[in-house]
Amino acid sequence: MADTGILTAQYVRIHQPVASIGDRMLAQIVDWLVLLAYVTAISWFISFNRLDSFFWPVLLLLVMPPLFYTLLMELLNRGQTVGKMLLRIQVVRLDGSVPSLGSYLLRWLLWIVDGPSFSFLGVLVIILSRNSQRLGDLAAGTVVIKRQDYRRLQVSLDEYDYLQHGYTPRYPAAADLSLEQIEIIRRTLTTATADQAQRLQTLADKVAHRLAVAPQESSSASFLERILRDYQYYALEEV
């Protein structure tokens, strides 16, 4: 089975298995049942309240939520629809981070092309691609993984450089940084250069602007170290 990497709190990449075609199809069936229940309930409500004369509002009420269901659910629920939650699968970027709005939008738009409700092209591409990606995943740089409960692993927090028991994060927005951005911060902190102080200050300014936060630490190095700790905290919580 193909797998992908999810970052742990020590920058250790745990190999997370890619969701099987069976899991993805079962999740899609569950989502179709959810949408069928919604359309049935709305149709009954409209018929019961005699709203048939309001054609366009009724049409929008029936069509728009099912049309945007997948896009909105994945966007607002960190890559999971109801079906994906039940099957414990999730859409993530190839580096394990949360996809952007553009990534979710690309997946949603290309579902018309490679979705099983229209053709078997999506299934064929999933079989042939390295990470079991359909066309929407290939275009968006995403992959559907099978979530595992890593809280059952016998891992002690003592193995991690930064985290301690009872640690409280200060910058929740740090969780939105990508693996590449975190690696840049780590390298800048650990690589000694003649102009390191200036490089740290420049990077700290960029990170603060990117996350829209006001640094509370006494130095740029302390701020960047805090960002690393907070990122690791949320990475460990998610896996």
Secondary structure, 3 states (H helix, E strand, C coil): CCEEEEECCCCCEEEEEECCHHHHHHHHHHHHHHHHHHHHHHHHHHHHCCCCCCHHHHHHHHHHHHHHHHHHHHHHCCCCCHHHHHHCEEEEECCCCCCCHHHHHHHHHHHHHHCCCCCCHHHHHHHHCCCCCCHHHHHHCEEEEECCCHHHCCCCHHHCCCCCCCCCCCCHHHHHCCHHHHHHHHHHHHCCCCCHHHHHHHHHHHHHHHHCCCCCCCCHHHHHHHHHHHHHHHHHHHC
